[in-house]
Amino acid sequence: MASSNFVILTVLLLSLLLLPASCRPAVRTIRDTSQFDALLKKHSEETGLPVIVDFYSESCGPCRQIAPAYKKLAKEMEGKAVFVKVDVNSQHQLSSRYGVRSMPTFLFFVGGKKFKEFSGAGEQQLRQFTDQSILKAERENVELPFENLMEYYAVNDPMKAEEDVEKVHKACAKQSKAKGACVGGAAAELGRKLNKKYSKRPKTVKRFTPQEKSKEENSEKAEKDAGKQKQKKQSSKNAGSSPLTLSSIPKEDLLAELEKRNLAEAEARDEAEEDDDTDTPPSSTYTPSSFPERVVIIGSGPAGLSAAVYAARAGLKPVVVAPPMGGQLQGKGVDVENYPGLFNVTGPEVVSKMREQAMMFGTVFEGDVVTKIETDERPFKVELKEGKRIETHAVIVATGADSVWLGVEGEYEHRGAGVSSCATCDGHLFRDQTVVVVGGGDSAMEDALVLSRTSKEVVVVVRRDVLRASKVLADRVQEKSNIKIVWNSTVEEIKGGVLPAEAVEEGEEPTEPKKVVKAAVVKNSSTGETAEIACDAVFVAIGHSPNTEFLGGQIKESSEHKGYLAVDGMSSRTSVPGIFAAGDSADAVYRQAITSAGSGAMAALDVERYLSEHGLGNEEEEFERQMMEEMMADEVVDDSGGYNAYENANAGAGRKESSKAPEKPKKEEKKEEVKKEEEDEEHIEL
């Protein structure tokens, strides 16, 4: 039995050795800490390339927003840097090792050591730090051989003994940790010091070059081919003699080969998954048109996507303008239980399905932020952050709402360092730690339940003596053993500290100290007493404020709820004809995913009716029809007067004045045909 098992193991190993090597994708996914450590070591000792790491989460909106830019940058910098991503939900050991406290967080490694770090979805900063990392890697891609150092001292300091030169070289090699070689940052720093002392640098050589890399790959291929031939010969030999025994293969070789193949399989999976990222497929990406759009939908939450589905099915070809973040529902980590027909699904899954459905019917997406709408002239002009401008006959505002902050001392300073408004995004970063949730509504209860799965203790601070949340959520929170509620209290201050700076070796740039949350100061509204709650993070869930500032007051707001758009009765019409509101931008009362989706459908129906009543939105079809008529006509008459859909809005469903040539009288046409036939007969040569 043991011998048969060994034969199977041997056959498996031999088949693994014959597997073809796979190409690496632009961005690799880290599966475990050993893979990450092996990757850093490889590029520190074999290629010299910097490693850029993206710590992300699938439920993190900003992570999704920056993902396409990160992948694009990885393709641009192919051969100059290595790009990887780490899911903090499954690889919390790595996020804890590097003190990641918000997402996305980007770490930049050069020579196996951390060089730079920043948090947030800033594409400009990502590019800037990547360029700096590449520059540093190129600057440190040097080696100072002992012979070159001897020649240098012979010219610049002839009295220096060989033993002393050897000590200098060994000290450099020890610092660079490269097995007796003076390389990398240590060699570059030694060169700078010698230049400062003798006004001349020693001659160095490139440590890594493309040619050497090519030779190395050819060498590895030759070794692999030789190994295959040797294994075939050994197999043939064993086939005719005694079978292989376990003792003939060292245990270290087996383990090393298995680890190598596991990494190869991980790379193969990454390559297969590369085209299945969060990027929008090309067919659903907005392409500017020469004609005004029929409707532009601002926002991609339940309201915006529901409006997109209805508008697309009505043939309006809607354009959705929004970052790929999905609104509040995107950050909902618990299951969506109050949306009919949906169960055992999370917020991100629901948003993904809505987006997919909208795309299926012809919706196109523009991943940008709207900064302004010009309403003085028609069609409307929608200004985007990246400088684009979209003209449209109708607009649906479905921008939702953003989290409201406490506004207390220490809150702003520690955002991204322990203060957050998204438990689903950042909760896993505080595994086995104590966290505070501020709020008593549904959002706060959902955050507390999400955090209770990973945190050691969750303290909920409520300013009243009852919870405003639904009974189901309130009961679940109070049943959890690791959730504690502090009643009749408000957070007055968030206290923090600074982690000690990481130890750096000589020649390395020191890293900036990290801010961390230490405690939340709470005040009891009944007694007036204050107390400190020791914690590692504070999650704020006290409500939301509508995202309507970009409208600049052009649309009338609700008299009862500041910032929320006022609508006409039960419709979605706003004070500006042609602009409609849906979702939390106009709803200060219900603020549910299902009510937002319903108002999105209403807005799309209102838009369809508005365009029909005013005869707008069919310029492209009208232009194509006229072109066909002009092509069929005998003569083309130029109509230099131009066309304005709004001037002819009452001329019948938006049809323009036809620019085709007037028809000739039939008798005149017949005379011309007869005359032409007679002329043709006269010119016939016999």
C-alpha positions as CSV (number, residue, x, y, z in Angstrom):
1,M,0.0,0.0,0.0
2,A,2.8,2.4,0.9
3,S,4.7,1.7,-2.3
4,S,1.6,2.3,-4.4
5,N,1.0,5.6,-2.7
6,F,4.6,6.6,-3.4
7,V,4.2,5.7,-7.0
8,I,1.1,8.0,-7.3
9,L,3.1,10.8,-5.5
10,T,6.0,10.3,-7.9
11,V,3.8,10.4,-11.0
12,L,2.1,13.5,-9.7
13,L,5.4,15.3,-9.2
14,L,6.6,14.3,-12.6
15,S,3.4,15.6,-14.2
16,L,3.7,18.8,-12.3
17,L,7.3,19.3,-13.7
18,L,6.0,18.9,-17.2
19,L,3.3,21.7,-16.8
20,P,4.0,24.7,-19.0
21,A,4.9,28.0,-17.4
22,S,2.2,30.7,-17.3
23,C,2.5,34.3,-18.2
24,R,2.0,36.7,-15.3
25,P,-1.0,39.0,-15.3
26,A,-0.6,42.8,-14.9
27,V,-1.8,42.7,-11.3
28,R,-1.3,39.5,-9.3
29,T,-3.5,38.5,-6.3
30,I,-1.6,37.5,-3.1
31,R,-3.1,34.2,-1.8
32,D,-1.1,33.9,1.5
33,T,1.8,35.5,3.5
34,S,4.3,33.0,2.2
35,Q,3.6,33.9,-1.4
36,F,4.0,37.6,-0.5
37,D,7.3,37.1,1.3
38,A,8.6,35.0,-1.6
39,L,7.6,37.7,-4.1
40,L,9.4,40.4,-2.1
41,K,12.5,38.2,-1.8
42,K,12.5,37.4,-5.4
43,H,12.3,40.9,-6.7
44,S,14.8,42.1,-4.1
45,E,17.4,39.5,-5.0
46,E,16.7,38.6,-8.6
47,T,15.1,41.5,-10.5
48,G,15.5,44.6,-8.5
49,L,12.0,45.7,-9.5
50,P,9.9,47.7,-7.0
51,V,6.7,46.0,-5.7
52,I,3.5,48.1,-5.5
53,V,0.9,46.6,-3.2
54,D,-2.9,47.5,-3.1
55,F,-4.6,46.5,0.2
56,Y,-8.3,46.4,-0.8
57,S,-11.7,44.9,-0.1
58,E,-14.5,44.0,-2.5
59,S,-17.0,45.9,-0.4
60,C,-14.9,49.1,-0.4
61,G,-16.3,51.8,-2.8
62,P,-13.0,53.8,-3.1
63,C,-11.2,50.5,-3.8
64,R,-13.5,49.8,-6.8
65,Q,-13.0,53.4,-7.9
66,I,-9.2,53.2,-8.0
67,A,-9.0,49.6,-9.3
68,P,-9.2,50.4,-13.1
69,A,-6.5,53.1,-12.7
70,Y,-4.3,50.7,-10.7
71,K,-4.6,48.1,-13.4
72,K,-4.0,50.6,-16.2
73,L,-0.9,51.9,-14.4
74,A,0.3,48.3,-14.0
75,K,0.1,47.7,-17.7
76,E,1.9,51.0,-18.4
77,M,4.8,50.1,-16.0
78,E,5.2,46.5,-17.2
79,G,8.8,45.6,-16.8
80,K,9.5,48.5,-14.5
81,A,7.5,47.5,-11.4
82,V,5.5,44.6,-10.0
83,F,1.9,45.2,-9.0
84,V,0.0,43.0,-6.6
85,K,-3.2,43.2,-4.6
86,V,-4.1,41.9,-1.1
87,D,-7.7,41.3,0.0
88,V,-7.7,42.3,3.7
89,N,-10.7,40.1,4.4
90,S,-8.8,37.0,3.6
91,Q,-5.2,38.1,4.3
92,H,-5.7,40.0,7.6
93,Q,-2.2,38.8,8.8
94,L,-0.6,41.0,6.1
95,S,-2.7,44.0,6.9
96,S,-1.9,43.7,10.6
97,R,1.8,43.3,9.8
98,Y,1.9,46.6,8.0
99,G,-0.6,48.4,10.2
100,V,-3.2,49.0,7.5
101,R,-6.1,50.9,9.1
102,S,-8.1,52.1,6.1
103,M,-8.7,51.2,2.5
104,P,-7.5,51.3,-0.1
105,T,-3.9,51.5,1.2
106,F,-0.9,51.4,-1.1
107,L,2.5,50.2,0.0
108,F,5.6,50.6,-2.1
109,F,8.6,48.3,-1.6
110,V,12.1,48.8,-3.0
111,G,14.8,46.1,-2.3
112,G,12.3,44.2,-0.1
113,K,11.9,47.2,2.2
114,K,8.9,49.5,2.5
115,F,9.7,52.9,0.9
116,K,6.4,54.8,0.7
117,E,2.7,54.4,1.8
118,F,-0.6,56.3,1.4
119,S,-4.3,55.6,1.9
120,G,-7.1,56.7,-0.4
121,A,-8.2,56.6,-4.0
122,G,-5.8,59.2,-5.3
123,E,-4.6,58.3,-8.8
124,Q,-2.2,61.2,-8.9
125,Q,-0.5,60.2,-5.7
126,L,-0.4,56.6,-6.8
127,R,1.4,57.6,-10.0
128,Q,3.8,59.9,-8.1
129,F,4.8,57.3,-5.6
130,T,5.2,54.6,-8.3
131,D,7.5,56.9,-10.3
132,Q,9.5,57.6,-7.2
133,S,9.8,53.9,-6.4
134,I,11.0,53.1,-9.9
135,L,13.5,55.9,-9.7
136,K,14.8,54.7,-6.4
137,A,15.0,51.1,-7.7
138,E,17.0,52.2,-10.7
139,R,19.3,54.4,-8.6
140,E,20.0,51.4,-6.3
141,N,20.4,48.9,-9.1
142,V,24.2,49.0,-8.5
143,E,27.0,46.7,-7.3
144,L,30.4,47.7,-6.1
145,P,32.8,44.8,-6.6
146,F,35.7,44.4,-4.2
147,E,38.2,44.8,-7.1
148,N,36.7,48.2,-8.1
149,L,36.8,49.4,-4.5
150,M,40.6,48.4,-4.3
151,E,41.2,50.3,-7.6
152,Y,39.4,53.3,-6.2
153,Y,41.4,53.5,-3.0
154,A,44.7,52.8,-4.9
155,V,44.0,56.1,-6.8
156,N,42.4,58.2,-4.1
157,D,43.9,56.9,-0.9
158,P,47.1,54.8,-1.6
159,M,47.9,54.5,2.1
160,K,44.7,52.5,2.7
161,A,45.7,48.9,3.5
162,E,43.9,46.0,1.7
163,E,42.6,44.7,5.1
164,D,40.9,48.0,5.7
165,V,39.4,48.1,2.3
166,E,38.1,44.6,2.8
167,K,36.5,45.7,6.1
168,V,34.7,48.5,4.3
169,H,33.4,46.2,1.6
170,K,32.3,43.6,4.2
171,A,30.4,46.2,6.1
172,C,28.6,47.2,3.0
173,A,27.8,43.6,2.1
174,K,26.5,43.0,5.7
175,Q,24.2,46.0,5.4
176,S,22.9,45.0,2.0
177,K,22.4,41.3,3.2
178,A,23.4,39.9,-0.2
179,K,25.8,37.1,0.7
180,G,29.1,38.9,0.5
181,A,28.2,41.4,-2.2
182,C,28.1,45.2,-1.8
183,V,24.8,46.0,-3.7
184,G,21.7,48.0,-3.7
185,G,21.1,50.9,-1.4
186,A,24.1,50.1,0.7
187,A,26.4,50.3,-2.3
188,A,24.7,53.6,-3.4
189,E,25.1,55.1,0.0
190,L,28.8,54.0,0.2
191,G,29.4,55.7,-3.1
192,R,27.8,58.9,-1.9
193,K,30.0,58.9,1.2
194,L,33.1,58.3,-0.7
195,N,32.2,61.0,-3.2
196,K,31.7,63.4,-0.3
197,K,35.2,62.5,1.2
198,Y,37.3,62.2,-2.0
199,S,35.1,64.2,-4.5
200,K,34.9,61.2,-6.7
201,R,32.7,58.1,-6.8
202,P,34.0,54.5,-7.2
203,K,33.1,52.7,-10.4
204,T,30.0,50.5,-10.0
205,V,28.3,48.0,-12.3
206,K,24.6,47.3,-12.9
207,R,23.3,44.6,-10.6
208,F,20.4,43.6,-12.7
209,T,20.1,44.1,-16.5
210,P,17.6,42.8,-19.1
211,Q,20.4,40.8,-20.7
212,E,21.3,39.1,-17.5
213,K,17.6,38.4,-16.9
214,S,17.3,36.9,-20.3
215,K,20.3,34.7,-19.8
216,E,18.9,33.7,-16.4
217,E,15.6,32.7,-18.0
218,N,17.4,30.7,-20.7
219,S,19.6,29.1,-18.0
220,E,16.5,28.1,-16.0
221,K,14.9,26.7,-19.2
222,A,18.0,24.7,-20.0
223,E,18.1,23.3,-16.5
224,K,14.4,22.5,-16.6
225,D,14.8,20.7,-20.0
226,A,17.9,18.8,-18.6
227,G,15.9,17.9,-15.6
228,K,13.1,16.5,-17.7
229,Q,15.5,14.4,-19.8
230,K,17.1,13.1,-16.6
231,Q,13.7,12.2,-15.1
232,K,12.7,10.4,-18.3
233,K,15.9,8.4,-18.3
234,Q,15.5,7.6,-14.6
235,S,11.9,6.5,-15.2
236,S,12.9,4.2,-18.1
237,K,15.7,2.8,-15.9
238,N,13.4,2.2,-13.0
239,A,10.8,0.6,-15.3
240,G,13.2,-2.1,-16.1
241,S,14.6,-2.5,-12.6
242,S,13.5,-1.8,-9.0
243,P,10.8,0.8,-8.4
244,L,11.6,4.2,-6.9
245,T,11.8,4.5,-3.1
246,L,10.8,7.4,-1.0
247,S,14.3,7.7,0.4
248,S,15.6,8.4,-3.2
249,I,14.0,11.9,-3.1
250,P,15.0,14.3,-0.4
251,K,12.1,15.7,1.7
252,E,13.4,19.2,1.2
253,D,13.2,18.8,-2.6
254,L,9.7,17.5,-2.4
255,L,8.5,20.5,-0.2
256,A,10.4,23.0,-2.4
257,E,8.9,21.6,-5.6
258,L,5.4,21.6,-4.1
259,E,5.7,25.2,-2.9
260,K,7.0,26.2,-6.3
261,R,4.1,24.6,-8.1
262,N,1.5,26.1,-5.7
263,L,2.9,29.6,-6.6
264,A,2.7,28.7,-10.3
265,E,-0.9,27.6,-10.0
266,A,-1.7,30.8,-8.2
267,E,-0.2,32.8,-11.0
268,A,-2.2,30.8,-13.5
269,R,-5.4,31.5,-11.6
270,D,-4.5,35.2,-11.6
271,E,-4.0,35.2,-15.3
272,A,-7.4,33.5,-15.8
273,E,-9.1,36.0,-13.6
274,E,-7.4,39.0,-15.0
275,D,-10.2,39.7,-17.5
276,D,-12.9,39.3,-14.8
277,D,-12.0,42.4,-12.8
278,T,-14.4,45.2,-11.9
279,D,-13.6,47.2,-15.0
280,T,-16.6,48.2,-17.1
281,P,-16.7,46.2,-20.4
282,P,-15.9,48.3,-23.4
283,S,-19.4,47.9,-24.9
284,S,-20.9,49.6,-21.8
285,T,-18.5,52.6,-21.7
286,Y,-19.9,56.0,-22.8
287,T,-18.8,57.3,-26.1
288,P,-19.4,61.0,-26.8
289,S,-22.1,61.7,-29.5
290,S,-22.6,64.6,-31.9
291,F,-26.2,64.9,-30.7
292,P,-27.5,65.6,-27.2
293,E,-28.3,62.6,-25.1
294,R,-31.9,61.9,-24.2
295,V,-31.2,61.4,-20.5
296,V,-28.2,61.5,-18.2
297,I,-28.6,59.8,-14.8
298,I,-26.3,61.0,-12.1
299,G,-25.6,58.3,-9.5
300,S,-25.3,54.5,-9.6
301,G,-27.1,53.4,-6.5
302,P,-30.5,51.6,-6.5
303,A,-32.3,54.8,-7.6
304,G,-29.9,55.5,-10.5
305,L,-29.7,51.9,-11.7
306,S,-33.4,51.4,-11.5
307,A,-33.9,54.5,-13.5
308,A,-31.3,53.2,-16.0
309,V,-33.2,49.9,-16.4
310,Y,-36.5,51.6,-17.1
311,A,-35.0,54.3,-19.4
312,A,-33.0,51.7,-21.4
313,R,-36.0,49.5,-21.9
314,A,-37.9,52.5,-23.2
315,G,-35.2,53.0,-25.8
316,L,-33.8,56.2,-24.3
317,K,-30.2,55.0,-24.2
318,P,-29.4,56.5,-20.8
319,V,-25.9,57.6,-19.7
320,V,-25.1,56.9,-16.1
321,V,-22.4,59.2,-14.7
322,A,-20.9,58.1,-11.4
323,P,-17.8,56.6,-9.9
324,P,-18.0,52.8,-9.7
325,M,-18.9,52.8,-6.0
326,G,-22.5,51.8,-6.0
327,G,-23.8,54.2,-3.3
328,Q,-24.7,53.2,0.3
329,L,-25.9,49.8,-0.6
330,Q,-22.4,49.0,-1.9
331,G,-21.1,49.2,1.6
332,K,-23.7,47.0,3.2
333,G,-21.9,44.0,4.6
334,V,-24.8,42.2,6.1
335,D,-27.4,40.4,4.0
336,V,-30.1,42.4,2.3
337,E,-33.2,41.1,4.0
338,N,-35.8,43.8,3.4
339,Y,-35.9,43.8,-0.4
340,P,-38.6,41.5,-1.8
341,G,-37.3,38.6,-3.8
342,L,-33.7,38.9,-2.5
343,F,-32.2,36.9,0.4
344,N,-28.8,35.6,1.3
345,V,-27.2,38.3,-0.8
346,T,-25.1,41.3,0.3
347,G,-25.3,44.9,-0.8
348,P,-22.4,44.7,-3.3
349,E,-24.0,41.6,-4.9
350,V,-27.3,43.5,-5.4
351,V,-25.6,46.5,-6.9
352,S,-23.6,44.3,-9.3
353,K,-26.8,42.6,-10.5
354,M,-28.6,45.9,-11.0
355,R,-25.6,47.2,-13.0
356,E,-25.5,44.1,-15.1
357,Q,-29.2,44.3,-15.9
358,A,-29.0,48.0,-16.9
359,M,-26.1,47.2,-19.2
360,M,-28.0,44.3,-20.8
361,F,-30.7,46.8,-22.0
362,G,-28.2,49.3,-23.4
363,T,-27.2,51.6,-20.6
364,V,-23.7,53.1,-20.9
365,F,-21.5,54.3,-18.0
366,E,-19.1,57.2,-17.5
367,G,-17.0,56.7,-14.4
368,D,-16.6,60.3,-13.4
369,V,-18.0,62.9,-10.9
370,V,-20.5,65.6,-12.0
371,T,-19.3,69.0,-10.8
372,K,-22.0,71.3,-12.4
373,I,-25.1,71.4,-14.5
374,E,-25.7,74.4,-16.7
375,T,-29.5,74.9,-16.8
376,D,-29.7,78.4,-18.5
377,E,-29.8,77.0,-22.0
378,R,-31.2,73.8,-23.6
379,P,-30.0,71.2,-24.0
380,F,-28.5,71.0,-20.5
381,K,-24.7,70.8,-20.2
382,V,-23.4,68.4,-17.6
383,E,-19.8,69.2,-16.5
384,L,-17.6,66.4,-15.3
385,K,-14.6,66.5,-13.0
386,E,-12.2,65.2,-15.7
387,G,-13.1,68.1,-18.0
388,K,-15.7,66.3,-20.2
389,R,-19.1,67.9,-21.0
390,I,-22.3,66.0,-21.9
391,E,-25.3,67.7,-23.5
392,T,-28.6,66.2,-22.6
393,H,-32.3,66.9,-22.9
394,A,-33.1,65.5,-19.4
395,V,-31.3,64.8,-16.1
396,I,-32.1,62.4,-13.3
397,V,-30.4,63.4,-10.0
398,A,-29.9,60.2,-8.0
399,T,-26.7,61.1,-6.1
400,G,-27.8,59.7,-2.8
401,A,-26.3,60.9,0.5
402,D,-23.0,60.9,2.3
403,S,-22.2,60.1,5.9
404,V,-22.6,62.8,8.5
405,W,-19.6,63.2,10.8
406,L,-19.6,64.0,14.5
407,G,-17.5,67.2,14.2
408,V,-15.7,66.6,17.5
409,E,-12.0,67.1,18.3
410,G,-9.7,64.4,17.0
411,E,-12.2,63.0,14.4
412,Y,-10.8,64.7,11.3
413,E,-7.2,64.1,12.3
414,H,-7.8,60.3,12.6
415,R,-9.9,59.7,9.5
416,G,-8.2,56.8,7.8
417,A,-6.3,56.0,11.0
418,G,-9.0,54.4,13.0
419,V,-12.0,56.8,12.4
420,S,-14.3,55.5,9.6
421,S,-17.9,55.6,8.3
422,C,-17.8,52.2,6.6
423,A,-17.6,49.2,8.9
424,T,-17.9,46.8,5.9
425,C,-14.8,48.5,4.3
426,D,-12.5,48.8,7.3
427,G,-13.9,46.5,9.9
428,H,-11.6,43.6,9.1
429,L,-8.6,45.8,9.8
430,F,-9.4,45.7,13.5
431,R,-9.7,42.0,14.0
432,D,-9.6,40.9,17.7
433,Q,-9.7,44.5,18.8
434,T,-12.1,46.8,20.6
435,V,-14.2,49.2,18.4
436,V,-16.8,51.9,19.0
437,V,-19.9,52.4,16.9
438,V,-21.7,55.8,17.3
439,G,-25.5,55.9,16.4
440,G,-28.8,54.2,17.2
441,G,-30.4,53.7,13.8
442,D,-30.4,50.9,11.3
443,S,-27.0,51.8,9.8
444,A,-25.4,51.8,13.3
445,M,-26.9,48.4,14.1
446,E,-25.8,46.9,10.8
447,D,-22.3,48.2,11.4
448,A,-22.3,46.7,14.9
449,L,-23.3,43.3,13.6
450,V,-20.7,43.4,10.9
451,L,-18.0,44.3,13.4
452,S,-19.1,41.7,15.9
453,R,-17.9,39.0,13.6
454,T,-14.3,40.0,13.7
455,S,-13.8,42.4,16.6
456,K,-13.2,41.3,20.2
457,E,-15.7,43.8,21.6
458,V,-18.1,46.3,20.0
459,V,-19.3,49.3,22.1
460,V,-22.3,51.1,20.7
461,V,-22.8,54.7,21.9
462,V,-26.4,55.8,21.7
463,R,-27.5,59.3,22.7
464,R,-31.0,58.2,23.8
465,D,-32.4,55.5,26.1
466,V,-33.9,53.6,23.1
467,L,-32.7,52.5,19.7
468,R,-34.2,54.1,16.6
469,A,-33.4,51.0,14.6
470,S,-35.9,48.4,13.4
471,K,-36.9,45.8,16.0
472,V,-35.3,42.9,14.2
473,L,-31.9,44.7,14.0
474,A,-32.2,46.0,17.6
475,D,-32.9,42.6,19.0
476,R,-30.0,41.0,17.1
477,V,-27.6,43.6,18.5
478,Q,-28.8,43.2,22.1
479,E,-28.5,39.4,21.8
480,K,-24.8,39.5,20.8
481,S,-22.5,38.7,23.7
482,N,-19.6,40.8,22.4
483,I,-21.8,44.0,21.8
484,K,-22.2,46.4,24.6
485,I,-24.5,49.5,24.5
486,V,-23.8,52.7,26.3
487,W,-27.1,54.6,26.7
488,N,-27.8,58.4,26.9
489,S,-24.3,59.3,25.8
490,T,-22.5,61.3,23.1
491,V,-18.9,61.2,21.9
492,E,-17.2,64.4,22.9
493,E,-13.6,63.7,21.7
494,I,-11.5,61.0,19.9
495,K,-8.1,60.6,21.4
496,G,-5.2,59.1,19.6
497,G,-1.5,58.4,19.6
498,V,1.4,57.7,17.3
499,L,2.9,54.3,16.7
500,P,6.7,54.3,17.1
501,A,8.5,54.8,13.8
502,E,9.7,51.6,12.1
503,A,13.4,50.9,12.6
504,V,15.4,51.8,9.5
505,E,18.9,50.8,8.5
506,E,21.6,53.2,7.5
507,G,21.0,54.7,4.1
508,E,17.2,54.1,4.3
509,E,14.6,56.9,4.3
510,P,12.7,57.0,7.6
511,T,9.0,56.4,7.4
512,E,6.4,58.8,8.8
513,P,4.9,57.8,12.2
514,K,1.4,56.5,12.0
515,K,-1.5,58.0,13.9
516,V,-3.8,55.5,15.7
517,V,-7.0,55.8,17.8
518,K,-6.6,55.2,21.5
519,A,-9.9,56.1,23.1
520,A,-13.3,57.8,22.7
521,V,-14.4,60.3,25.4
522,V,-18.2,60.0,26.0
523,K,-20.5,62.2,28.0
524,N,-23.6,61.0,29.8
525,S,-26.4,63.3,29.0
526,S,-28.3,62.5,32.2
527,T,-25.5,62.9,34.7
528,G,-23.1,65.1,32.8
529,E,-20.2,62.7,33.7
530,T,-17.5,61.9,31.1
531,A,-15.6,58.7,30.7
532,E,-13.0,57.3,28.3
533,I,-13.7,54.1,26.3
534,A,-10.4,52.5,25.3
535,C,-10.7,51.4,21.7
536,D,-8.8,50.9,18.4
537,A,-11.3,52.4,16.1
538,V,-14.5,54.6,16.0
539,F,-17.2,54.0,13.3
540,V,-19.6,56.9,12.8
541,A,-23.2,56.0,11.8
542,I,-25.3,59.0,12.8
543,G,-27.0,59.7,9.5
544,H,-26.5,61.1,6.0
545,S,-26.5,64.3,4.1
546,P,-27.7,64.5,0.5
547,N,-25.2,65.0,-2.3
548,T,-26.8,68.0,-3.9
549,E,-24.1,70.7,-3.4
550,F,-22.9,70.5,-7.0
551,L,-26.3,71.9,-8.2
552,G,-25.4,75.3,-6.8
553,G,-28.9,76.1,-5.6
554,Q,-30.3,76.0,-9.1
555,I,-33.0,73.6,-8.0
556,K,-35.5,74.4,-5.2
557,E,-34.8,72.5,-2.0
558,S,-37.2,71.1,0.6
559,S,-38.3,73.7,3.1
560,E,-38.4,71.1,5.9
561,H,-35.2,69.1,5.1
562,K,-32.1,71.1,4.2
563,G,-30.2,69.9,1.1
564,Y,-32.9,67.5,-0.1
565,L,-34.5,68.4,-3.5
566,A,-38.2,69.4,-3.6
567,V,-40.4,67.5,-6.0
568,D,-43.8,68.3,-7.5
569,G,-46.4,66.3,-5.6
570,M,-46.1,62.6,-6.1
571,S,-43.9,62.9,-9.2
572,S,-40.1,63.2,-9.5
573,R,-40.2,66.6,-11.3
574,T,-38.1,69.4,-9.7
575,S,-38.4,73.2,-10.0
576,V,-36.4,73.0,-13.3
577,P,-38.3,71.4,-16.2
578,G,-36.3,68.5,-17.5
579,I,-34.5,67.8,-14.3
580,F,-35.9,65.0,-12.1
581,A,-34.9,63.7,-8.6
582,A,-34.8,60.1,-7.3
583,G,-33.6,58.3,-4.2
584,D,-32.1,59.8,-1.1
585,S,-31.3,63.1,-2.9
586,A,-35.1,63.9,-2.5
587,D,-36.2,61.5,0.2
588,A,-35.5,62.6,3.8
589,V,-38.0,60.2,5.3
590,Y,-37.8,56.6,4.1
591,R,-34.3,56.3,2.7
592,Q,-34.5,52.6,1.9
593,A,-33.0,50.8,-1.0
594,I,-36.4,49.6,-2.2
595,T,-38.0,53.1,-2.0
596,S,-35.0,54.5,-3.9
597,A,-35.4,51.9,-6.6
598,G,-39.1,52.7,-6.9
599,S,-38.4,56.5,-7.2
600,G,-35.8,55.7,-9.8
601,A,-38.4,53.9,-11.9
602,M,-40.8,56.9,-11.4
603,A,-38.1,59.3,-12.6
604,A,-37.5,57.3,-15.8
605,L,-41.2,57.2,-16.6
606,D,-41.5,61.0,-15.9
607,V,-38.5,61.5,-18.3
608,E,-40.1,59.4,-21.0
609,R,-43.3,61.4,-20.7
610,Y,-41.4,64.8,-20.7
611,L,-39.5,63.9,-23.9
612,S,-42.6,62.8,-25.7
613,E,-44.6,65.9,-24.7
614,H,-41.8,68.2,-25.9
615,G,-40.8,66.3,-29.0
616,L,-37.2,65.9,-27.8
617,G,-34.5,63.3,-28.1
618,N,-34.8,61.9,-31.6
619,E,-32.3,64.1,-33.4
620,E,-30.0,61.3,-34.4
621,E,-32.8,59.2,-36.0
622,E,-34.1,62.4,-37.7
623,F,-30.7,63.2,-39.1
624,E,-30.3,59.7,-40.5
625,R,-33.7,59.9,-42.1
626,Q,-32.9,63.2,-43.8
627,M,-29.6,61.9,-45.0
628,M,-31.3,58.9,-46.6
629,E,-33.9,61.2,-48.3
630,E,-31.1,63.5,-49.6
631,M,-29.3,60.6,-51.0
632,M,-32.4,59.4,-52.8
633,A,-33.3,62.9,-54.1
634,D,-32.1,64.1,-57.6
635,E,-30.8,67.4,-56.3
636,V,-29.7,68.5,-52.8
637,V,-30.8,71.9,-51.6
638,D,-28.5,73.4,-48.8
639,D,-30.4,74.4,-45.7
640,S,-28.1,76.8,-44.0
641,G,-30.6,77.8,-41.4
642,G,-29.6,75.0,-39.0
643,Y,-31.9,73.2,-36.7
644,N,-32.9,73.7,-33.1
645,A,-35.1,71.0,-31.6
646,Y,-36.6,73.4,-29.0
647,E,-37.7,75.9,-31.7
648,N,-39.6,73.1,-33.5
649,A,-40.8,71.3,-30.3
650,N,-44.4,71.7,-31.3
651,A,-44.0,70.6,-34.9
652,G,-44.8,67.0,-34.2
653,A,-42.8,64.8,-31.9
654,G,-39.6,66.6,-32.5
655,R,-39.3,66.2,-36.2
656,K,-37.1,68.8,-37.9
657,E,-38.1,70.8,-41.0
658,S,-37.1,68.6,-43.9
659,S,-34.1,69.8,-45.8
660,K,-34.7,67.6,-48.9
661,A,-35.0,69.2,-52.3
662,P,-38.4,70.0,-53.6
663,E,-39.9,67.5,-56.0
664,K,-40.0,68.3,-59.8
665,P,-43.3,68.3,-61.6
666,K,-43.9,64.9,-63.2
667,K,-44.6,66.4,-66.7
668,E,-41.3,68.3,-66.7
669,E,-39.5,65.1,-65.7
670,K,-41.2,63.2,-68.5
671,K,-40.2,65.8,-71.1
672,E,-36.6,65.7,-70.0
673,E,-36.5,61.9,-70.2
674,V,-37.9,61.9,-73.8
675,K,-35.4,64.7,-74.9
676,K,-32.5,62.7,-73.4
677,E,-33.6,59.5,-75.2
678,E,-33.7,61.4,-78.5
679,E,-30.2,62.9,-78.0
680,D,-28.9,59.4,-77.2
681,E,-30.4,58.0,-80.5
682,E,-28.7,60.8,-82.5
683,H,-25.2,59.9,-81.2
684,I,-25.4,56.2,-82.0
685,E,-22.6,55.2,-84.4
686,L,-23.5,52.5,-86.9
